[in-house]
Amino acid sequence: MTASRLFSPRWLALGGAGVLAAVLGVALVLQNSGSACAAPPSTSAAKGKATYFFMEGTLGNCSFPSVPADDLYVALGQKNQYSNGAACGTYIDVTGPKGKVRVKVIDSCPECPVGHLDLSLTAFKKIGKQSDGIIPITYKAAPGAAVPGPISVRVKEGSSQYWLSVLIDNHSNQLASVRIAGKGGSFKSAAREDFNYWTLPSGVGNGPFKVKITDVYGNSVTAGNIKLAVGKTQKTTVRLAGSIKAQPEKAKATKKAVSKKATPKPTATTASPKPKASSSSAAAPLLESTVEAAPPAVTQPADLDANLAANTPRCS
């Protein structure tokens, strides 16, 4: 599903052996891809580098039928920041030598390590010189970013009353779950595919359907009257973008648990407890115990998916 590309400066940043290793790594990722929910991405700025690439008339791995109207988009590393499709449709603010640009995630970059963002040429030229090919950047997730319209739903080719797969767009924030109900039926949870569709292997009938969409912040909307119109993008009247105030259930539970932990107080008959030595992993945030240290010559960025494995919330 990955877009066909012309050679671009991204290849200048990699040696032949590195590319081969990346390709082999991608094969393993595709074999073991799952549909686990994603947690809110870190909004801390991270350092990295950017290259650019050209779309050659085919879809990116996120399967959106067209590139954004402003031509501002990005491909993320398949093994890390793309996160098996969880990053699709989200936005990133990227700052380079010439300025800042906001880009939409529409593709994966098999050979890109963490911190290597592959931008559209239009986006690249807004923050750097095209002749440089590779530029230093800082970047961070942009949750709640403005989108061009309400939620849209596209029914995948091959769908029927017995098998259904849908593509959700204009959601801005990462999605935690998509649930679909047929006419008069109950909601069923769809599984996220690596190529950004949500699939119900058993289908839910001939429609029309209701599609309930929930993001990683707990915000949820339901789009109704979705028809079994194969290969067509259906516009709805509901919007999900813009809100990042709600917290995932796991985050709420963690906060509640912490607030209940009382500090022991000394009494007249009981000596104050002596402080116990604690390991760095106990004192440090969960992120530090789950992210491997970067090589000495590379600054490990707090990338978009650094918290995903450590803070995966339960799908609703």
Backbone bond lengths (Angstrom), bond angles and torsions (degrees), N, CA, C in turn:
res aa  C-N    CA-C-N  psi(-1)  N-CA   C-N-CA  omega(-1)  CA-C   N-CA-C  phi
1 M - - - 1.448 - - 1.516 112.32 -
2 T 1.327 117.44 -15.93 1.447 120.07 -177.79 1.517 110.71 -62.97
3 A 1.333 115.96 143.62 1.452 120.57 -177.09 1.513 111.78 -64.24
4 S 1.325 115.35 146.50 1.457 121.09 172.70 1.515 107.39 -76.97
5 R 1.337 117.61 133.36 1.459 120.54 -175.21 1.513 111.66 -126.95
6 L 1.314 114.01 152.00 1.451 120.16 167.81 1.522 106.47 -80.81
7 F 1.333 117.93 159.27 1.453 119.77 176.23 1.520 108.88 -61.96
8 S 1.314 116.80 139.26 1.453 121.60 -177.87 1.519 108.97 -140.58
9 P 1.357 118.15 174.03 1.458 120.65 -177.47 1.513 115.14 -59.48
10 R 1.351 118.83 -13.43 1.462 118.17 177.46 1.520 110.44 -57.24
11 W 1.339 117.14 -33.12 1.459 120.58 -178.00 1.524 111.88 -70.12
12 L 1.329 117.41 -21.84 1.461 120.30 178.31 1.521 110.99 -69.84
13 A 1.321 115.83 -22.80 1.464 119.66 -176.68 1.514 112.31 -86.71
14 L 1.323 117.82 0.78 1.457 121.17 -175.51 1.516 111.61 -134.20
15 G 1.323 115.88 145.62 1.457 120.09 173.37 1.507 109.83 -89.01
16 G 1.346 117.63 165.70 1.459 120.68 -179.37 1.515 112.64 -58.26
17 A 1.338 117.55 -40.29 1.460 120.36 -179.89 1.512 110.86 -65.51
18 G 1.345 115.69 -37.52 1.462 119.79 179.24 1.505 111.16 -64.28
19 V 1.327 116.79 -39.86 1.461 120.73 179.82 1.521 110.08 -65.02
20 L 1.338 116.80 -43.58 1.460 120.26 179.45 1.518 110.87 -61.32
21 A 1.340 116.15 -43.22 1.463 119.74 179.61 1.513 110.58 -62.93
22 A 1.335 116.37 -39.53 1.463 120.10 179.81 1.513 110.92 -64.12
23 V 1.339 116.41 -41.81 1.462 120.11 -179.40 1.524 110.66 -63.28
24 L 1.337 116.43 -42.14 1.459 119.79 178.39 1.525 110.49 -64.32
25 G 1.341 116.03 -37.93 1.457 120.16 179.02 1.513 111.44 -64.13
26 V 1.324 116.74 -40.28 1.453 121.15 179.73 1.512 110.92 -62.37
27 A 1.340 117.28 -38.58 1.460 120.28 179.15 1.519 110.25 -58.64
28 L 1.347 116.74 -39.67 1.452 119.66 178.88 1.511 111.51 -69.23
29 V 1.329 116.91 -39.11 1.463 120.57 179.29 1.516 110.56 -62.18
30 L 1.328 116.98 -44.26 1.456 120.31 -178.79 1.519 111.58 -65.18
31 Q 1.323 116.86 -31.54 1.456 119.83 179.34 1.514 111.64 -74.07
32 N 1.338 115.99 -27.15 1.459 119.49 -173.88 1.521 113.00 -116.01
33 S 1.322 117.29 18.68 1.455 119.30 -178.11 1.516 109.72 -67.96
34 G 1.350 115.29 143.69 1.453 120.20 179.94 1.500 110.87 -125.55
35 S 1.320 116.28 -173.91 1.455 120.89 -178.95 1.512 110.85 -121.85
36 A 1.346 116.38 30.09 1.455 119.59 -179.54 1.520 110.16 -63.66
37 C 1.333 116.00 150.24 1.461 120.14 178.90 1.516 109.63 -70.43
38 A 1.311 115.93 156.40 1.454 120.86 178.59 1.517 109.66 -108.49
39 A 1.327 116.42 148.23 1.458 121.34 176.61 1.521 109.38 -90.01
40 P 1.340 117.54 166.09 1.463 119.48 177.73 1.520 111.25 -56.02
41 P 1.321 118.29 134.59 1.466 120.80 179.56 1.516 111.69 -71.87
42 S 1.306 115.65 156.15 1.460 120.17 176.24 1.514 109.94 -67.49
43 T 1.339 116.16 138.64 1.465 120.06 176.44 1.523 111.23 -103.66
44 S 1.330 116.67 11.63 1.460 120.40 175.46 1.520 109.85 -75.93
45 A 1.328 116.40 140.85 1.459 120.37 179.67 1.525 110.40 -68.30
46 A 1.325 115.83 139.86 1.458 121.70 178.49 1.524 109.25 -127.58
47 K 1.321 115.67 154.22 1.457 120.35 179.03 1.525 109.97 -96.02
48 G 1.310 116.27 148.92 1.448 120.58 178.86 1.514 110.88 -168.61
49 K 1.324 115.62 -154.56 1.456 121.38 178.12 1.520 108.55 -140.60
50 A 1.316 115.71 156.95 1.460 120.37 -179.64 1.518 110.45 -129.35
51 T 1.328 114.71 143.51 1.458 122.82 170.31 1.528 105.80 -125.38
52 Y 1.322 117.46 -173.49 1.467 118.89 176.89 1.523 110.01 -137.65
53 F 1.331 114.63 159.98 1.463 119.68 179.25 1.517 109.28 -145.41
54 F 1.329 114.75 167.53 1.456 121.02 -179.43 1.525 109.33 -114.60
55 M 1.319 116.82 132.76 1.456 120.18 169.81 1.527 106.97 -79.65
56 E 1.329 116.26 137.97 1.463 119.98 -175.60 1.525 111.17 -115.56
57 G 1.324 116.09 49.89 1.450 121.05 173.76 1.514 116.08 80.27
58 T 1.333 118.72 5.39 1.454 121.04 178.60 1.521 110.13 -119.36
59 L 1.307 116.83 168.80 1.453 121.36 -176.91 1.519 112.14 -73.21
60 G 1.333 115.68 150.31 1.444 120.72 168.41 1.517 107.96 -77.80
61 N 1.316 117.80 174.43 1.456 120.87 -176.11 1.524 112.74 -66.04
62 C 1.335 117.60 -18.01 1.460 120.77 177.24 1.525 112.47 -78.59
63 S 1.336 117.61 -7.02 1.469 123.83 173.24 1.525 115.27 70.11
64 F 1.330 118.89 9.89 1.459 118.85 176.61 1.525 108.33 -61.60
65 P 1.337 118.29 136.54 1.463 120.93 -174.27 1.518 114.81 -65.63
66 S 1.330 117.51 -16.65 1.467 120.52 178.78 1.520 109.25 -154.71
67 V 1.320 115.77 161.73 1.462 119.93 177.01 1.523 108.77 -76.29
68 P 1.335 119.22 160.91 1.466 120.62 177.97 1.533 110.86 -56.31
69 A 1.324 115.91 148.59 1.460 120.77 -177.67 1.524 112.42 -59.63
70 D 1.338 116.90 -30.23 1.471 119.66 -179.96 1.525 112.51 -86.14
71 D 1.335 117.31 -1.92 1.470 123.45 177.87 1.524 112.66 64.68
72 L 1.317 116.62 25.20 1.464 121.14 179.70 1.529 109.00 -107.01
73 Y 1.328 116.18 104.52 1.459 120.21 -176.37 1.526 110.33 -149.72
74 V 1.342 115.15 172.58 1.465 120.30 -175.76 1.526 109.76 -149.24
75 A 1.330 114.88 151.22 1.470 122.84 171.28 1.525 107.33 -111.03
76 L 1.337 116.50 137.31 1.463 121.85 -178.53 1.522 110.95 -114.11
77 G 1.320 116.11 157.38 1.455 122.06 -179.01 1.514 112.50 -54.41
78 Q 1.323 117.14 126.04 1.460 123.16 -177.14 1.524 112.21 -58.18
79 K 1.329 117.55 -40.43 1.456 121.08 -172.80 1.516 113.49 -83.25
80 N 1.332 118.32 -10.36 1.455 118.18 -174.86 1.525 112.63 -135.07
81 Q 1.322 116.84 -78.22 1.451 118.81 -170.63 1.535 114.30 -73.63
82 Y 1.302 118.18 -27.06 1.463 120.98 175.94 1.525 110.43 -65.93
83 S 1.321 115.72 -32.68 1.458 123.71 171.93 1.524 114.15 53.48
84 N 1.332 115.92 50.01 1.465 121.56 176.81 1.531 112.99 55.64
85 G 1.324 115.49 33.85 1.463 120.12 176.30 1.510 114.40 96.59
86 A 1.330 119.02 -9.24 1.468 121.16 -177.69 1.526 112.25 -62.81
87 A 1.331 117.29 -28.86 1.471 120.45 -178.03 1.524 113.17 -81.42
88 C 1.323 117.70 -12.82 1.469 120.72 -176.34 1.530 111.97 -56.83
89 G 1.335 115.57 133.49 1.453 120.77 177.31 1.505 115.13 84.23
90 T 1.347 117.43 -3.83 1.460 120.32 177.15 1.526 109.25 -89.57
91 Y 1.321 115.88 174.26 1.467 120.54 -175.93 1.520 111.13 -125.21
92 I 1.341 114.77 150.85 1.457 122.30 -179.55 1.520 108.94 -132.10
93 D 1.321 116.78 135.72 1.464 121.79 172.63 1.519 108.15 -93.60
94 V 1.316 116.25 124.35 1.463 122.03 -177.01 1.517 109.47 -120.97
95 T 1.324 116.85 129.45 1.463 122.20 179.28 1.523 109.27 -115.60
96 G 1.333 116.29 129.01 1.457 121.98 179.73 1.512 111.12 -126.12
97 P 1.325 117.78 -168.92 1.464 122.05 -177.55 1.527 114.16 -57.26
98 K 1.322 117.91 -30.20 1.470 121.13 -175.26 1.527 114.07 -102.09
99 G 1.312 119.10 -11.16 1.452 118.78 -177.89 1.514 112.92 154.95
100 K 1.333 115.83 -155.02 1.455 122.13 -172.15 1.523 110.54 -127.53
101 V 1.345 116.32 147.29 1.455 121.07 178.56 1.534 108.88 -145.61
102 R 1.320 116.53 147.57 1.466 121.57 175.75 1.522 108.54 -107.03
103 V 1.328 116.64 128.63 1.466 120.98 -175.30 1.524 110.88 -126.05
104 K 1.318 115.40 152.33 1.466 122.16 178.66 1.527 109.67 -100.00
105 V 1.317 117.02 138.17 1.466 121.77 178.52 1.529 108.43 -78.80
106 I 1.357 116.25 117.33 1.466 119.74 179.90 1.524 112.80 -129.78
107 D 1.339 117.92 -1.88 1.459 118.91 -174.14 1.518 110.63 -155.10
108 S 1.330 115.60 165.01 1.455 122.03 173.40 1.523 108.68 -107.26
109 C 1.331 114.71 156.61 1.459 121.45 179.29 1.531 106.95 -124.52
110 P 1.333 118.40 96.43 1.466 121.43 -173.50 1.523 114.71 -53.71
111 E 1.326 116.79 -34.53 1.467 118.96 -174.64 1.522 114.04 -96.40
112 C 1.339 118.59 2.90 1.464 121.18 -176.53 1.530 112.00 -88.99
113 P 1.338 117.95 123.53 1.465 120.38 174.65 1.530 109.49 -78.05
114 V 1.319 116.42 176.89 1.458 121.05 177.60 1.534 109.79 -57.26
115 G 1.307 116.71 132.74 1.464 120.71 178.21 1.510 114.28 92.28
116 H 1.341 118.32 -7.63 1.467 121.53 177.09 1.527 107.60 -99.58
117 L 1.318 116.59 108.02 1.454 122.31 179.41 1.521 109.14 -102.32
118 D 1.322 116.62 130.96 1.462 121.89 179.51 1.535 107.70 -104.76
119 L 1.315 115.59 107.37 1.461 121.91 -172.89 1.522 112.14 -94.33
120 S 1.326 115.15 160.71 1.463 119.03 168.08 1.523 107.13 -66.62
121 L 1.316 117.40 155.71 1.461 120.17 -179.99 1.522 110.76 -60.54
122 T 1.328 116.92 -38.77 1.465 120.39 179.26 1.517 110.98 -59.47
123 A 1.324 116.79 -44.48 1.465 120.70 179.57 1.526 111.04 -67.55
124 F 1.330 115.70 -42.35 1.462 120.66 -178.82 1.532 110.87 -59.05
125 K 1.324 116.75 -43.45 1.468 121.18 -176.69 1.522 112.45 -69.18
126 K 1.329 117.44 -19.58 1.462 120.20 177.40 1.525 112.01 -74.89
127 I 1.333 116.75 -23.05 1.468 118.73 -175.84 1.530 113.30 -121.40
128 G 1.321 118.13 -2.43 1.461 120.41 -179.68 1.518 111.95 -161.78
129 K 1.321 116.00 176.23 1.463 121.76 178.68 1.527 109.63 -87.77
130 Q 1.305 116.81 131.59 1.460 120.51 179.91 1.522 111.09 -59.66
131 S 1.324 116.19 -35.53 1.469 120.31 -177.95 1.526 112.71 -65.85
132 D 1.347 117.46 -20.56 1.465 120.17 178.65 1.536 111.37 -72.60
133 G 1.305 116.83 -31.66 1.462 120.18 177.72 1.512 114.56 76.90
134 I 1.326 117.32 -49.69 1.461 123.53 178.69 1.526 108.07 -128.91
135 I 1.326 116.86 130.14 1.463 120.57 -178.55 1.525 110.77 -132.20
136 P 1.334 117.39 150.45 1.475 120.22 175.10 1.525 109.08 -76.16
137 I 1.317 116.05 145.02 1.461 120.27 -179.13 1.527 111.11 -142.13
138 T 1.307 115.27 164.73 1.463 122.63 161.25 1.521 105.53 -121.57
139 Y 1.313 116.61 149.26 1.453 119.29 -176.78 1.516 110.36 -151.75
140 K 1.322 115.69 158.12 1.460 120.81 176.21 1.527 109.43 -157.92
141 A 1.319 115.60 157.32 1.451 120.80 178.20 1.518 109.65 -66.05
142 A 1.336 116.02 151.48 1.467 121.62 -180.00 1.522 109.72 -124.15
143 P 1.348 117.42 69.24 1.463 119.43 -179.63 1.520 111.11 -63.29
144 G 1.322 116.20 147.01 1.458 120.18 -179.26 1.509 113.22 76.78
145 A 1.338 118.03 14.33 1.467 120.86 -178.89 1.532 110.58 -62.57
146 A 1.319 115.56 147.67 1.463 120.67 178.66 1.523 109.74 -66.15
147 V 1.327 116.48 143.76 1.462 122.55 179.15 1.531 108.86 -121.71
148 P 1.332 117.92 160.17 1.468 120.77 -174.64 1.521 115.73 -73.05
149 G 1.323 118.90 -7.76 1.457 119.40 -178.55 1.508 111.64 -178.54
150 P 1.333 118.11 -174.43 1.463 121.80 178.59 1.518 111.67 -70.99
151 I 1.314 115.58 173.80 1.464 122.66 179.38 1.530 110.12 -55.37
152 S 1.332 115.64 138.71 1.460 120.56 172.39 1.526 108.87 -122.24
153 V 1.334 115.77 151.09 1.465 122.14 -178.92 1.525 108.27 -128.87
154 R 1.319 115.97 126.85 1.464 120.71 178.04 1.527 108.84 -117.01
155 V 1.321 116.55 126.33 1.457 121.61 178.68 1.525 108.96 -87.69
156 K 1.316 115.81 125.79 1.463 120.70 -174.58 1.524 112.98 -69.60
157 E 1.318 115.20 148.10 1.458 121.80 173.29 1.526 109.42 -55.36
158 G 1.319 116.75 139.95 1.455 121.16 -179.33 1.519 113.69 92.90
159 S 1.337 117.04 -9.57 1.460 120.33 179.28 1.527 110.45 -68.41
160 S 1.317 115.94 150.44 1.456 122.11 178.83 1.516 107.79 -155.13
161 Q 1.334 116.29 -173.10 1.461 119.33 176.94 1.520 111.74 -65.70
162 Y 1.334 117.11 -17.46 1.463 122.17 -176.57 1.533 113.61 -101.80
163 W 1.311 118.17 -13.87 1.474 122.01 -179.43 1.527 107.70 -152.64
164 L 1.322 116.52 126.80 1.464 119.91 -174.76 1.521 110.78 -134.61
165 S 1.331 115.70 136.59 1.462 121.24 177.35 1.525 108.02 -142.10
166 V 1.338 116.79 131.10 1.463 120.68 -176.00 1.526 111.16 -129.04
167 L 1.317 114.89 150.91 1.463 123.08 177.47 1.521 108.15 -112.17
168 I 1.327 117.38 128.54 1.461 122.70 -179.25 1.532 108.99 -106.69
169 D 1.328 116.85 132.65 1.468 120.66 178.86 1.524 110.04 -133.26
170 N 1.326 114.82 164.65 1.470 124.15 -178.88 1.529 112.55 65.57
171 H 1.337 115.66 37.52 1.464 119.86 177.81 1.515 112.42 -100.03
172 S 1.316 119.10 -17.58 1.470 125.57 176.02 1.530 113.45 67.81
173 N 1.329 118.38 -61.30 1.467 121.06 -180.00 1.525 111.02 -84.10
174 Q 1.324 115.92 159.43 1.460 119.61 175.36 1.527 109.96 -60.39
175 L 1.317 115.68 142.92 1.456 120.66 179.46 1.524 111.10 -91.95
176 A 1.324 115.82 141.30 1.458 121.42 176.57 1.518 110.87 -98.50
177 S 1.337 116.97 -35.69 1.452 118.96 -178.51 1.520 111.55 -159.16
178 V 1.316 114.94 154.59 1.463 123.31 171.99 1.523 106.47 -132.18
179 R 1.327 116.96 125.80 1.459 122.25 -179.75 1.529 108.35 -123.99
180 I 1.303 116.15 140.03 1.462 121.29 -173.44 1.530 109.94 -127.56
181 A 1.324 115.06 137.78 1.463 120.59 177.53 1.520 109.33 -126.20
182 G 1.315 115.62 134.29 1.448 120.68 175.54 1.518 110.37 -80.81
183 K 1.299 117.52 178.84 1.458 122.87 -178.79 1.529 109.79 -60.35
184 G 1.341 115.26 116.50 1.456 120.60 179.15 1.512 114.89 74.11
185 G 1.325 118.59 3.99 1.461 121.70 -177.83 1.519 112.74 -102.18
186 S 1.321 115.67 176.33 1.465 121.43 178.44 1.523 110.17 -93.11
187 F 1.316 116.50 162.69 1.453 121.26 -178.63 1.526 111.43 -72.10
188 K 1.331 115.62 139.65 1.454 122.70 175.26 1.525 108.94 -122.46
189 S 1.311 116.41 141.19 1.464 120.96 -177.92 1.525 111.13 -80.02
190 A 1.324 115.82 127.61 1.460 121.43 176.97 1.528 109.54 -90.16
191 A 1.315 116.62 155.79 1.465 122.28 179.62 1.523 109.65 -101.54
192 R 1.327 116.50 135.00 1.459 120.73 179.12 1.520 110.68 -76.78
193 E 1.329 115.56 130.72 1.456 121.45 176.28 1.524 109.99 -92.30
194 D 1.323 116.33 157.33 1.460 121.49 176.19 1.521 111.81 -57.29
195 F 1.345 116.95 -28.27 1.463 121.04 -178.27 1.528 111.98 -95.53
196 N 1.358 117.53 19.06 1.457 123.94 166.79 1.526 115.28 82.88
197 Y 1.315 119.56 3.13 1.459 120.90 172.38 1.533 108.94 -87.94
198 W 1.325 115.90 155.95 1.455 123.07 175.74 1.522 107.77 -112.46
199 T 1.337 117.11 123.67 1.457 121.18 -167.66 1.531 113.55 -118.89
200 L 1.346 114.41 137.77 1.466 122.65 169.81 1.531 106.96 -114.32
201 P 1.319 118.88 102.36 1.465 121.42 -175.55 1.522 114.02 -57.85
202 S 1.330 117.98 -28.83 1.468 120.52 -178.25 1.525 113.01 -93.84
203 G 1.351 117.31 -6.37 1.452 120.26 -178.44 1.515 112.19 68.70
204 V 1.335 116.29 177.70 1.472 121.26 178.22 1.530 110.56 -139.49
205 G 1.318 116.75 30.66 1.457 119.50 177.10 1.520 113.33 94.90
206 N 1.310 115.09 -166.05 1.470 121.69 -174.98 1.527 114.60 -86.66
207 G 1.322 117.31 -4.78 1.448 119.73 179.86 1.521 111.94 85.62
208 P 1.335 117.39 -177.83 1.462 124.84 0.45 1.535 111.97 -68.40
209 F 1.338 114.73 162.64 1.455 121.34 -175.59 1.520 111.09 -113.29
210 K 1.325 113.93 161.84 1.457 122.25 166.35 1.530 106.75 -113.81
211 V 1.321 115.58 135.01 1.465 120.51 -178.80 1.523 108.71 -121.28
212 K 1.324 116.23 117.20 1.463 121.72 178.19 1.521 109.11 -99.22
213 I 1.330 116.12 122.62 1.470 122.60 -173.98 1.520 108.65 -116.95
214 T 1.325 116.98 127.19 1.462 122.04 -179.18 1.521 109.58 -126.76
215 D 1.339 116.62 133.17 1.464 118.88 179.38 1.522 110.29 -96.68
216 V 1.337 116.06 177.69 1.460 120.73 -174.18 1.524 113.20 -72.57
217 Y 1.327 117.73 -7.43 1.459 121.14 176.27 1.528 111.51 -95.23
218 G 1.335 116.83 0.84 1.451 120.59 178.92 1.511 114.20 91.90
219 N 1.334 117.77 -1.33 1.463 121.03 177.71 1.527 109.36 -74.14
220 S 1.325 116.66 141.42 1.459 119.86 -175.51 1.526 111.32 -144.21
221 V 1.334 116.09 142.45 1.459 122.38 173.44 1.526 108.52 -138.47
222 T 1.313 115.45 157.00 1.458 120.25 177.57 1.520 109.84 -123.15
223 A 1.322 115.79 123.52 1.460 122.27 177.32 1.524 108.22 -98.55
224 G 1.327 116.92 127.30 1.448 120.92 -177.96 1.512 112.95 -106.82
225 N 1.302 115.47 170.76 1.465 123.11 175.78 1.531 113.35 58.56
226 I 1.330 116.31 39.55 1.467 120.62 175.23 1.527 107.78 -84.14
227 K 1.295 116.11 122.59 1.467 121.06 -175.77 1.530 111.74 -90.71
228 L 1.301 115.73 159.16 1.458 121.17 175.78 1.528 108.53 -81.50
229 A 1.341 114.38 63.22 1.465 121.98 -178.09 1.524 107.64 -100.52
230 V 1.310 115.99 92.48 1.462 121.96 -172.84 1.527 111.85 -63.29
231 G 1.334 115.47 130.93 1.460 121.40 175.86 1.508 115.14 75.33
232 K 1.330 117.91 11.54 1.464 120.69 -179.14 1.523 110.70 -117.65
233 T 1.338 115.71 141.06 1.454 121.42 176.98 1.525 108.91 -89.02
234 Q 1.332 115.83 123.40 1.464 120.92 -178.52 1.527 110.01 -107.14
235 K 1.320 116.01 123.07 1.453 120.69 178.59 1.523 109.67 -82.00
236 T 1.315 116.13 142.32 1.467 121.26 177.58 1.529 109.03 -113.85
237 T 1.313 115.93 -176.54 1.471 120.15 178.55 1.523 111.53 -110.75
238 V 1.339 117.60 5.08 1.465 120.38 -176.80 1.526 110.83 -101.74
239 R 1.315 114.95 150.18 1.468 121.65 -179.69 1.528 109.42 -125.84
240 L 1.323 114.96 142.56 1.462 120.86 179.14 1.525 111.02 -118.81
241 A 1.305 118.23 -22.08 1.465 122.14 -174.09 1.522 111.45 -70.71
242 G 1.323 115.07 157.67 1.449 121.31 170.08 1.514 115.39 104.94
243 S 1.337 119.42 -21.90 1.456 120.72 -176.53 1.523 111.26 -108.34
244 I 1.323 115.81 126.98 1.469 119.83 176.58 1.523 110.12 -131.12
245 K 1.321 117.24 18.07 1.463 120.92 -176.21 1.522 112.75 -79.99
246 A 1.324 116.28 -37.45 1.462 118.90 -178.69 1.513 110.41 -65.97
247 Q 1.329 117.41 146.86 1.455 122.21 -179.48 1.520 110.46 -111.97
248 P 1.331 117.11 146.31 1.468 120.30 175.80 1.520 110.65 -60.96
249 E 1.332 116.28 156.01 1.452 121.14 -178.11 1.517 112.39 -56.69
250 K 1.332 116.93 -40.56 1.465 119.97 -176.54 1.523 110.40 -65.86
251 A 1.339 115.92 -38.47 1.461 119.19 179.55 1.524 109.93 -64.63
252 K 1.348 117.84 -40.69 1.450 121.92 178.65 1.522 110.56 -63.74
253 A 1.338 115.71 -43.60 1.454 120.32 -178.83 1.520 111.35 -63.08
254 T 1.339 115.70 -41.35 1.466 120.55 179.14 1.514 110.96 -62.84
255 K 1.350 115.86 -43.39 1.452 120.93 -179.67 1.522 110.76 -62.97
256 K 1.342 116.17 -41.37 1.452 121.68 179.70 1.519 110.97 -64.45
257 A 1.331 116.04 -41.78 1.455 120.56 -179.10 1.515 111.06 -64.59
258 V 1.317 117.05 -39.91 1.459 121.46 -179.88 1.518 110.62 -65.17
259 S 1.346 116.59 -40.55 1.462 120.16 -177.17 1.526 112.24 -66.79
260 K 1.342 117.57 -24.23 1.447 121.03 -179.16 1.529 113.21 -83.03
261 K 1.310 116.69 -11.69 1.461 120.28 -177.00 1.519 109.55 -77.59
262 A 1.324 117.26 107.87 1.460 121.31 -176.16 1.521 111.05 -88.25
263 T 1.324 115.93 149.19 1.463 121.47 176.44 1.518 108.64 -88.48
264 P 1.331 119.74 124.62 1.468 121.65 -178.98 1.518 111.55 -62.05
265 K 1.329 116.55 135.69 1.463 120.75 -179.01 1.536 109.61 -108.98
266 P 1.336 117.14 141.35 1.472 119.88 178.62 1.526 110.79 -71.01
267 T 1.326 118.23 147.79 1.458 123.07 175.60 1.520 108.74 -123.98
268 A 1.302 114.78 177.17 1.470 118.86 -177.89 1.521 111.52 -66.22
269 T 1.317 117.34 -28.32 1.463 120.16 -176.14 1.516 113.43 -106.44
270 T 1.340 116.05 -7.54 1.458 119.25 -177.77 1.522 109.76 -123.45
271 A 1.305 116.68 126.55 1.463 120.43 179.92 1.514 109.89 -70.30
272 S 1.317 114.42 149.85 1.463 119.05 177.22 1.510 109.34 -62.13
273 P 1.321 116.71 135.01 1.477 119.15 -178.85 1.517 111.64 -63.53
274 K 1.319 115.39 138.77 1.453 119.56 178.63 1.510 109.70 -76.53
275 P 1.338 115.93 139.88 1.472 117.90 179.09 1.518 111.14 -63.61
276 K 1.332 115.88 136.41 1.458 121.04 178.37 1.514 110.82 -95.25
277 A 1.306 114.37 144.00 1.465 117.74 177.29 1.515 108.78 -67.32
278 S 1.304 115.85 134.61 1.472 119.83 -179.47 1.509 110.04 -122.06
279 S 1.318 115.21 148.04 1.469 119.68 179.49 1.505 109.70 -73.58
280 S 1.316 116.64 158.29 1.460 121.05 179.70 1.505 111.20 -62.62
281 S 1.345 117.23 -30.79 1.460 119.22 -178.89 1.517 111.02 -69.42
282 A 1.346 117.36 -27.91 1.452 119.31 179.44 1.515 110.86 -77.25
283 A 1.334 117.20 -34.29 1.455 120.84 -177.88 1.508 112.46 -84.20
284 A 1.310 116.36 -26.46 1.459 119.58 -175.56 1.514 110.98 -84.42
285 P 1.357 116.88 158.94 1.458 119.67 175.98 1.525 110.54 -59.71
286 L 1.321 115.42 157.32 1.467 121.23 -178.71 1.507 111.50 -57.94
287 L 1.327 116.67 -32.42 1.462 121.31 -178.75 1.517 111.75 -57.20
288 E 1.357 116.29 -39.79 1.457 119.56 -175.30 1.529 111.93 -68.67
289 S 1.312 117.19 -25.51 1.459 119.24 -178.30 1.515 112.72 -89.37
290 T 1.347 116.36 -3.60 1.460 118.59 -177.34 1.517 113.66 -118.86
291 V 1.326 118.17 -7.31 1.461 121.06 179.87 1.512 109.57 -108.55
292 E 1.297 117.12 126.78 1.457 120.83 -179.30 1.516 110.61 -68.56
293 A 1.339 115.79 150.01 1.452 120.00 177.53 1.519 110.09 -67.50
294 A 1.329 115.47 145.19 1.458 119.86 -179.18 1.527 110.25 -80.92
295 P 1.329 117.06 158.08 1.464 120.31 175.32 1.521 109.68 -58.04
296 P 1.334 118.80 152.60 1.462 122.56 -175.79 1.512 113.38 -54.86
297 A 1.330 118.61 -35.07 1.457 120.67 -173.69 1.521 112.83 -86.17
298 V 1.330 117.73 -2.61 1.456 120.56 -175.54 1.516 109.50 -124.28
299 T 1.326 117.92 134.98 1.447 121.81 175.41 1.514 109.19 -82.78
300 Q 1.312 117.15 118.96 1.467 120.79 -178.60 1.521 109.25 -72.80
301 P 1.327 119.51 113.84 1.451 120.30 -179.51 1.516 111.80 -78.50
302 A 1.324 114.71 152.63 1.468 119.18 172.88 1.514 106.68 -80.79
303 D 1.328 116.41 76.21 1.463 121.25 -167.65 1.505 112.22 -69.90
304 L 1.327 114.57 172.96 1.451 121.60 -172.90 1.513 112.59 -57.82
305 D 1.329 118.80 -32.28 1.448 121.07 -173.98 1.521 112.22 -109.72
306 A 1.332 117.95 19.87 1.454 119.68 -176.76 1.521 111.93 -62.48
307 N 1.326 117.44 -29.47 1.452 119.96 -178.40 1.518 113.63 -94.54
308 L 1.330 118.61 -1.98 1.455 119.85 -171.70 1.516 113.27 -62.18
309 A 1.347 116.00 -51.63 1.454 118.84 -176.52 1.529 111.96 -66.27
310 A 1.350 116.26 -33.84 1.444 119.77 -174.73 1.529 113.18 -81.79
311 N 1.310 118.28 -27.28 1.459 121.53 -171.70 1.505 113.45 -128.03
312 T 1.320 117.69 41.75 1.458 120.59 -179.06 1.521 111.38 -71.40
313 P 1.347 118.73 117.29 1.459 120.50 179.88 1.520 111.59 -81.01
314 R 1.315 116.17 166.13 1.454 120.40 177.41 1.524 109.85 -76.43
315 C 1.336 117.10 134.42 1.460 120.10 177.59 1.506 109.37 -66.69
316 S 1.333 116.28 143.72 1.462 119.30 177.25 1.518 109.43 -96.80
